[in-house]
Amino acid sequence: MRTIGKFIAGIGSFLFIFTGVIALLLFNIERKAFTSTTYKQAFERQNLYQRMPAILASAVSATVTQNPNLPTFVKTLTVTNWESTIASVLPPQELKVITDEILDSIFDYINRRSNSVVISVIPLKNHLIGPTGVEVVRQILRAQPACTPEQLQAIALGFLSGGDILLCSPPEDIMALLTPVIESQIQVLSVAIPDQITLVPETLSGTPSDPRPRLNNLRLILLFSPLLPVAFLIAITIFAVRDLKGLLNWWGWPLMLTGMGSLLVAWLGAPIVGLIVRGFIQIQGARIIPAILLSTLEETASSVTSEILYPVAIGGLILAVLGFTMAVAALFVVRRPEVV
């Protein structure tokens, strides 16, 4: 009977080591991959905040094209025009604040602290109003091909009637005369663009298209994965441990090997974990994140992987030291002879 118990405990030890390494990894994926702080640190390390003008430009341009009441000049601005505008008027620190707010909004949605994902464009609107916005429009016009005679005539008629600005480069003397028209159209633009751009509407919450219920089920598995190796450790104790020496041996070696395996995963597992992180971002993020922001988040996979593997290494080291200490202590514990 005791031989059978030790055989079962041996199988339990192997399963404890195998599931313990996996559980330590999965638990830390759940801890690190679903918080905005991890991605903010990745953006900082990889200097990804500089990508935000292109991301904001894509969102603003999509919003502008859906508004039929905007001036023709505004509707003819390309994503590139918007990108250069945003890069010109928003200081790097404000771009960082906007980016952090977007990441917070995304992960507040994922963690069910809100039911929508939004981008605040109030800082952009504030900078567009006034001399800064006028100068940006002038730069956009100067970058265009020279106005044809017909376009100059249209500009003159538009100036007299308060009409649209044409997307071409007029002579500097005409450019100076266009300042009141530019200011008026910027005012119209600032009113027409909403304070917030919605990426995920609140109406999606609770519908079959809401990705969060399935994601939460997956996260529960990750969160409670350490219970499986704990169950195997309890089984080892039941089937094999009869005294202190047995406890130190049957717990010490599995704990030490689990820790060593975790250290090995933390050292060599970055490519595999990186693929897991990238796959999660691609599959889950595609439902709630615009493509241009999604591609930037995918670039954070290596930094996010480092954030995940660091606590795996720390946990593995603790388990390895604890297990080694128990195994060594078992050498100095004398087993009492059994009483017949």
C-alpha positions in Angstrom: 0.0 0.0 0.0 2.8 2.4 0.9 4.5 1.6 -2.5 1.4 2.5 -4.3 1.1 5.7 -2.3 4.7 6.7 -3.2 4.1 5.9 -6.9 1.0 8.2 -6.9 3.0 10.8 -5.0 5.8 10.5 -7.6 3.3 11.2 -10.4 1.9 14.1 -8.3 5.4 15.5 -8.0 5.9 15.5 -11.7 2.5 17.1 -12.3 3.2 19.7 -9.6 6.4 20.7 -11.3 4.8 20.9 -14.7 1.7 22.7 -13.7 3.6 24.9 -11.2 5.8 26.4 -13.8 2.9 27.0 -16.2 0.7 28.4 -13.4 3.3 30.9 -12.3 3.6 32.1 -15.8 -0.2 32.3 -16.4 -0.8 34.0 -13.1 1.6 36.8 -14.0 0.2 37.2 -17.5 -3.1 37.9 -15.8 -1.5 40.3 -13.4 0.5 42.3 -16.0 -1.2 42.0 -19.4 -4.5 43.6 -18.3 -3.3 46.8 -16.7 -2.6 50.1 -18.4 0.5 50.7 -16.2 2.3 47.9 -18.0 1.7 49.5 -21.4 2.5 53.0 -20.2 5.9 51.7 -19.1 6.3 50.0 -22.5 5.5 53.2 -24.3 8.0 55.0 -22.2 10.8 52.5 -22.8 10.2 52.2 -26.6 9.5 55.9 -27.1 6.1 55.1 -28.6 4.5 58.3 -27.5 5.9 60.0 -30.6 3.4 57.8 -32.6 0.4 59.5 -31.1 0.0 62.3 -33.7 -0.6 59.7 -36.4 -3.0 57.8 -34.1 -5.0 60.9 -33.1 -4.9 62.1 -36.7 -6.6 58.9 -37.9 -9.3 59.2 -35.2 -9.9 63.0 -35.9 -10.0 62.5 -39.6 -12.5 59.7 -39.4 -14.7 62.0 -37.2 -14.4 65.0 -39.5 -15.4 63.0 -42.6 -18.6 61.9 -41.0 -19.7 65.5 -40.3 -21.4 67.1 -43.3 -21.6 70.6 -41.7 -17.8 71.3 -41.7 -16.2 73.7 -44.2 -15.0 72.1 -47.4 -11.4 73.1 -46.5 -11.5 71.1 -43.3 -13.1 68.0 -45.0 -10.3 68.0 -47.7 -7.6 67.8 -45.0 -5.8 64.4 -45.3 -4.7 62.2 -42.4 -1.2 63.5 -43.1 -2.3 67.1 -42.7 -4.0 66.3 -39.4 -0.9 64.4 -38.2 1.4 67.4 -38.9 -1.1 69.7 -37.3 -1.3 67.7 -34.1 2.5 67.3 -34.0 2.8 71.1 -34.3 0.3 72.2 -31.8 0.5 69.6 -29.0 3.6 69.6 -26.8 5.2 66.2 -26.1 4.0 66.2 -22.5 0.4 66.8 -23.5 0.7 64.0 -26.1 1.9 61.7 -23.3 -1.1 62.7 -21.1 -3.6 62.0 -23.9 -1.9 58.7 -24.6 -2.0 57.6 -21.0 -5.7 58.6 -20.9 -6.4 56.5 -23.9 -4.7 53.5 -22.4 -6.6 54.0 -19.1 -9.8 54.2 -21.0 -9.1 51.0 -22.9 -8.2 49.0 -19.8 -11.0 50.6 -17.7 -13.3 49.1 -20.4 -11.5 45.7 -20.4 -11.7 45.6 -16.6 -15.4 46.7 -16.5 -14.7 50.0 -14.8 -16.5 51.7 -17.7 -18.6 50.6 -20.7 -17.0 52.7 -23.4 -13.6 53.7 -24.8 -13.1 57.4 -25.6 -10.3 59.8 -26.7 -10.4 63.4 -25.3 -9.5 65.9 -27.9 -10.1 69.0 -25.7 -6.3 69.8 -25.5 -6.1 69.7 -29.3 -9.1 72.0 -29.7 -7.7 74.4 -27.1 -4.4 74.7 -29.1 -6.1 75.1 -32.5 -8.0 78.3 -31.4 -5.8 81.4 -31.7 -2.5 82.3 -33.4 -1.1 78.7 -33.2 -4.0 77.2 -35.1 -3.8 80.0 -37.8 -0.1 79.4 -38.3 -0.7 75.7 -38.6 -3.3 76.2 -41.4 -0.9 78.6 -43.1 1.8 75.9 -43.0 -0.6 73.4 -44.5 -1.5 75.8 -47.3 2.2 76.6 -48.0 2.9 72.9 -48.4 0.3 72.6 -51.2 0.8 73.3 -54.9 0.6 76.9 -56.0 -2.9 78.2 -56.6 -4.1 78.3 -60.2 -5.7 81.6 -61.5 -9.1 79.9 -61.2 -8.4 79.0 -57.5 -7.2 82.5 -56.8 -10.5 83.9 -58.2 -12.4 81.4 -56.1 -10.5 82.5 -53.0 -11.2 86.1 -53.7 -15.0 85.4 -54.1 -14.8 83.3 -50.9 -13.1 86.0 -49.0 -15.8 88.5 -50.0 -18.6 86.1 -49.0 -16.9 84.5 -46.0 -16.7 81.2 -47.9 -14.3 78.3 -47.8 -10.5 78.3 -48.1 -9.2 76.2 -51.0 -6.4 73.7 -50.4 -3.7 75.4 -52.4 -0.7 77.7 -51.8 -1.6 81.4 -52.5 0.9 84.2 -52.6 2.0 85.6 -49.3 0.1 88.9 -49.7 -3.2 86.9 -50.2 -2.2 84.6 -47.4 -2.2 87.6 -45.0 -5.6 88.6 -46.1 -7.0 85.1 -45.4 -6.3 85.3 -41.7 -9.9 86.3 -40.7 -11.3 83.5 -42.9 -8.9 81.0 -41.3 -9.9 82.1 -37.8 -13.6 81.8 -38.5 -13.2 78.3 -40.0 -11.1 77.2 -37.1 -13.9 78.4 -34.8 -16.4 76.3 -36.8 -14.0 73.4 -36.6 -13.6 73.6 -32.8 -17.4 73.6 -32.4 -18.0 70.8 -34.9 -15.4 68.4 -33.4 -16.7 66.7 -30.3 -14.8 67.0 -27.0 -14.5 63.2 -27.0 -14.1 60.7 -29.9 -15.7 57.3 -29.1 -13.8 54.2 -30.0 -16.1 51.8 -28.3 -19.7 53.0 -27.8 -21.6 52.2 -24.6 -24.4 50.6 -26.6 -22.0 47.7 -27.3 -22.0 46.7 -23.6 -24.0 43.6 -22.9 -24.5 42.6 -26.5 -23.1 39.5 -28.3 -20.4 41.7 -29.8 -19.1 42.7 -26.3 -15.8 40.8 -26.0 -15.4 41.1 -22.3 -17.5 38.1 -21.0 -15.3 35.6 -22.9 -12.2 37.5 -21.9 -13.2 37.4 -18.3 -13.7 33.6 -18.4 -10.2 33.3 -19.8 -8.8 35.6 -17.1 -10.5 33.5 -14.3 -8.6 30.5 -15.6 -5.3 32.4 -15.5 -6.1 33.9 -12.0 -6.9 30.5 -10.4 -4.3 28.4 -12.3 -2.1 28.2 -9.1 -4.8 26.2 -7.4 -3.9 23.2 -9.6 -0.3 22.7 -8.4 -1.5 23.3 -4.9 -3.9 20.4 -5.3 -1.1 18.2 -6.5 1.0 19.3 -3.5 -1.8 18.3 -1.1 -2.1 15.0 -2.9 1.7 14.4 -2.4 1.3 15.1 1.3 -1.6 12.7 1.6 -0.1 9.8 -0.2 3.6 10.0 0.8 4.3 12.3 3.8 4.4 10.5 7.1 6.9 12.5 9.1 9.0 15.7 9.0 11.8 14.2 7.0 9.2 13.0 4.4 7.6 16.4 4.3 11.0 18.2 3.7 11.9 15.7 0.9 8.5 15.5 -0.8 8.0 19.2 -0.8 11.6 20.4 -1.1 12.6 18.7 -4.4 9.4 19.5 -6.3 9.5 23.1 -5.1 13.2 23.4 -6.0 12.6 21.9 -9.5 9.5 24.1 -10.0 11.6 27.2 -9.2 14.4 26.1 -11.5 11.9 25.5 -14.3 10.4 28.9 -13.8 13.8 30.6 -13.9 14.5 28.7 -17.1 11.2 30.0 -18.6 12.0 33.5 -17.5 15.4 33.3 -19.1 14.5 31.5 -22.4 10.8 31.9 -22.7 10.6 35.5 -24.0 10.0 34.6 -27.6 7.1 32.2 -26.8 5.5 34.5 -24.2 6.0 37.4 -26.6 3.9 35.5 -29.2 1.2 34.9 -26.6 1.1 38.6 -25.7 1.1 39.7 -29.4 -1.7 37.1 -30.2 -3.8 38.4 -27.3 -3.4 42.0 -28.5 -4.3 41.0 -32.1 -7.3 38.8 -31.3 -8.9 40.8 -28.4 -7.7 44.3 -29.4 -9.0 44.1 -32.9 -12.5 44.3 -31.6 -12.1 47.5 -29.6 -9.0 49.3 -30.8 -8.4 51.1 -34.1 -5.9 49.4 -36.4 -3.3 52.1 -36.2 -3.3 52.1 -32.4 -3.5 48.3 -32.4 -0.3 48.1 -34.4 1.5 50.3 -31.9 0.3 48.2 -29.0 1.6 45.1 -30.8 5.1 46.7 -30.7 4.9 46.8 -26.9 4.9 42.9 -26.8 8.6 42.6 -26.0 8.4 45.2 -23.1 5.1 43.7 -21.8 6.8 40.2 -21.9 9.6 41.5 -19.8 7.1 42.9 -17.3 5.5 39.4 -17.1 8.7 37.4 -16.9 10.4 39.5 -14.2 8.0 38.4 -11.4 8.1 34.8 -12.8 11.9 34.9 -12.3 11.5 36.3 -8.8 8.9 33.7 -7.9 11.0 31.0 -9.4 14.0 32.1 -7.4 12.0 32.1 -4.1 10.6 28.6 -4.8 14.1 27.3 -5.8 15.7 28.7 -2.6 12.8 27.5 -0.4 12.9 24.0 -2.0 16.7 23.7 -1.8 16.6 24.8 1.9 14.0 22.1 2.7 15.9 19.4 0.8 19.1 20.2 2.6 17.3 20.4 6.0 15.9 16.9 5.3 19.5 15.6 5.3 19.9 16.6 9.0 16.5 15.3 10.2 16.8 11.8 11.6 13.8 9.6 10.9 12.5 7.8 14.0 12.5 4.0 13.7 9.0 2.6 13.3 7.7 0.8 16.4 6.7 -2.8 15.6 
